[in-house]
Amino acid sequence: MSNPLKAKLKQNAAFKSKAHEASLSLLVAAVHIRRQSEEIFKKHALNFNYYNVLRILRGAPEEGYPRCEIISRMIDPAPDVTRLMDQLVRKGWVRRERSDQDRRQSLHWITEAGRELLGHMDEEIDALSDEFAAQVCEEDLDHLIRIASKIYPATVELVEE
């Protein structure tokens, strides 16, 4: 039986272990999905980190989020989130204000322009998820979620509302 990962990587040698093969498979799949996502982002003058922050702020509570909360929710935290936030503010997609309780802290909200931008992208992002779901059955999706969640550390326990 041919090995799709070996073919993708043009590799003839055996993998060091099943864990090595599995981790490489996850990396290759993640890069594939990220590249497809980035094609969508590019059409809308965004990059992965811009989209990630806007997605987070779209779901923020009415009081907004401080920078540290945004960082804790990012899929892949950017090295300079302050600069990233400055850029999003300049583009008019994010609004920033000093906190009334702690003047050292800034709070952030998505603007109407940011919401509209994400709204224009939602259909394309949903189509990408649908394409993924069409390639993998529901049971395998459940297994993938369960397995992946064992690999990355959970930083906080989610509370159901």
Number of C-alpha atoms within 10 A of each C-alpha: 3 6 9 10 15 15 10 10 10 9 11 9 7 9 13 8 9 10 10 11 15 13 13 15 16 13 12 15 13 12 12 12 14 13 13 13 18 16 13 18 20 11 10 14 10 16 15 18 17 18 20 17 23 23 16 19 21 17 12 16 9 7 10 21 22 17 16 13 14 21 19 12 14 14 12 11 14 15 9 9 16 13 11 15 21 14 14 21 18 11 12 14 21 23 20 19 13 13 16 10 7 8 9 8 14 17 18 22 24 24 19 14 13 23 17 12 17 19 11 12 17 12 11 14 16 11 12 16 13 12 11 13 13 10 10 13 11 11 8 12 14 12 12 13 10 11 11 12 11 10 9 8 8 9 8 7 6 7 5 4 3
